[in-house]
Amino acid sequence: MHPPLDRPHPDCQQAVEDLRDCHDTRSFFRISACNDLKSQLDSCFKAEKVKLLKVLNKNMHEKRKEEEEAWADAAGHKLSFEDYLKADKTYQ
């Protein structure tokens, strides 16, 4: 299973076109005719996803800290959960 091929995939566009061409030119009854191209496309999509996640999670720790501070302000808490655990004598 792969993501929709209609949306842009700049890193994998050639692999998408190769697979579409294979599907258009091969017989429907020869199911395994395009397996190699499908495997290449899956590998390309996996690399594309890794690249996208690196960009999206670039400032993850800073964003998480801002969210925790906003939640603490809204809830009226003065200590973070980690600070609360450090101050708790019964927690080991």
Contacts in CASP RR format, 6 or more apart in sequence:
PFRMAT RR
TARGET T0000
AUTHOR 0000-0000-0000
METHOD contacts of the structure
MODEL  1
MHPPLDRPHPDCQQAVEDLRDCHDTRSFFRISACNDLKSQLDSCFKAEKV
KLLKVLNKNMHEKRKEEEEAWADAAGHKLSFEDYLKADKTYQ
2 38 0 8 1.000
2 41 0 8 1.000
2 42 0 8 1.000
2 45 0 8 1.000
3 9 0 8 1.000
3 45 0 8 1.000
5 16 0 8 1.000
5 19 0 8 1.000
5 20 0 8 1.000
9 16 0 8 1.000
9 44 0 8 1.000
9 45 0 8 1.000
9 48 0 8 1.000
11 44 0 8 1.000
11 47 0 8 1.000
11 48 0 8 1.000
11 51 0 8 1.000
12 41 0 8 1.000
12 44 0 8 1.000
12 45 0 8 1.000
12 48 0 8 1.000
15 37 0 8 1.000
15 40 0 8 1.000
15 41 0 8 1.000
15 44 0 8 1.000
16 41 0 8 1.000
18 37 0 8 1.000
18 40 0 8 1.000
18 41 0 8 1.000
19 34 0 8 1.000
19 37 0 8 1.000
19 38 0 8 1.000
19 41 0 8 1.000
22 33 0 8 1.000
22 34 0 8 1.000
22 37 0 8 1.000
23 34 0 8 1.000
26 33 0 8 1.000
26 34 0 8 1.000
27 33 0 8 1.000
68 80 0 8 1.000
71 77 0 8 1.000
72 78 0 8 1.000
72 79 0 8 1.000
72 80 0 8 1.000
79 87 0 8 1.000
85 91 0 8 1.000
END
